[in-house]
Amino acid sequence: MTYSYLQSTETSIVQQAKQLLYDVLFEPLQLPNTMQEQLKIQGEELYFVALDEQSEVVGVMVVVIEGQHVELHHAATRTALRGHGIGKQLWEQVRKYCTDNGYEQIELVSRNTAMSFWASVGFEDASQEWIERPEFVKHGIRHKAMKQLL
């Protein structure tokens, strides 16, 4: 299957992206559909998506920019399509956008279950400390800050 990778502000695509994030990241943990809003951080949100041949969102990365600070805030690939390179291609789109716009570093807070993916695309631990949010810890999920110099 062929996928298209792009940054989008189109309402229907952003809504599909938000739904995918909920379906993959929050719904399996029985967290409310307001969780993305509860975790929102200050800055401009940019949605980078992977679309299948039917223009359905199959992968998403949300980047939040505040001045020169860039954070990759949410990322997900449709569960059935993991391991097909969608996440790596999306990351390349995000990385290119950041370097083209003069950003020098990008940060993220990774789930312990995703740290190996982020390390495989060049992220490093930014702290020795784990970030523990009770609503995630009860499911065995811890978070850690990571960063990458661009």
N, C-alpha and C positions, 0 to 999 in steps of 0.2 A: 504494500500500500504506500502511496505517496502522501506526504504531509506538507502543508504550507506553514511557514513560520513568519509571524508578523507582530508588530505592535498595533494595538487597536484601542480606539475610544468609542467604537460603535456600541450603542447601548445593548443590543441583543447579544453581541459577543461577550461583552463585559459581564452580563447577567449569566450567560452560559459558563463563563470562567468562574464566577463566584459560586455557582451551583456545583461545579466540579470540585472546587476547593472544599466545600461543605461535605460533599459525598465521600471524598477520599480522606480528608483530615479530621473532620469533626463528628460526622454522623456515626461512624463505626465506634466511637467512644461515647456515644449517646450524649454528646454535648449539644447545646441549643443552636439553632440556625442563626442566632445573633452573635456567635462566638467571634466571627471575623470582625464584626463591629466592636466588640469588647476589646479585641487585641489591636485595634487600629492605632497607628502612630502618626505623629505630626509630619506633614509633607505632602507632596504631589504624588499620587499613585499612577504608575504606568503599568498597563497590562500587556504582557508578551504572551502570545498564544500559539499553539500548534493546532491546525485545523485538518481534519481528514477530508477525503474527497467529497463528502456531503456538506462541507463547511461546518461540521460539528467540532466543538472544542474538545480536544483529547489531552491537552497539556497546557499548563499555565504557570507563569512566574510573575509575581507582582513586585515591582520595584518602587520604593518610596524614596523620593529625593527631597532634601531640605537643605538648601544652600549647597555646600560641597559635600554634605554627608549623604551617602547612598547606602540603602539597606535593601537587600532582597528579603522581602517580608513574608511571602507565602509562595509555595511551589508545590505542584502536584501533577501527576500523570495518571490518566485513567488506569485503574488497577490492572485490567486485562492486557494493557499495552506496555507495562513496565518491562524494561530490558530490551526495548526496540530502538534505543538511542534518542528518543523524543526529548528527554530531559537534557541530555548533552547538547543537542541542537538548539534547544531553547536557551540554555546557558550561553552558547556561542552568540546568539542574537543579543542577549542582555549585555554580555561582555563587550561586544562591538559597539553597541549604543553608548555604553559608559566611556570607552576609550575615545570614540569619535567626539564625545562631548566634553572631553578633558578631565574626567573624574579619575582620581589616582588610586582609590581604594573602594572596595565594596565589602559590606559586613552583612552577616546574617546570624540568626539564632536557629541552630539546627536541633531537631529531635535526635536523640541517641540512635534511633533506627535509621537515620539518613546521613549520619556523619561520614560513612565510608563513601557515599556518592559524592558529597561535597569535597572530600579530600581527593577523590579521583579527578576532579576538575580544577584542582589547585588551591582549595581553601585550606587554611591552617587554623588550629586552635588559637583563639584570641585571649583565652583565660583558662586557668586551671580549675576554676569554680564551675559547678553545675548550677543551672537555674532550675529551681524546682517549683512548679506551679501545681497546687494540690489537685486541680481538676484533671491534670495529665498524669501526675505521679501515681495516682491510684490505678492507672492503667499500665504502669511500668515505663512511662515515657518521661525522660528528663531532657533538658535542653542545655546547649552549650553555645557560647558566642564563638563565631569563626570569622575570619577575614581573608581577603585576597588583595594584594597590591596589583594594580592593573598596569 
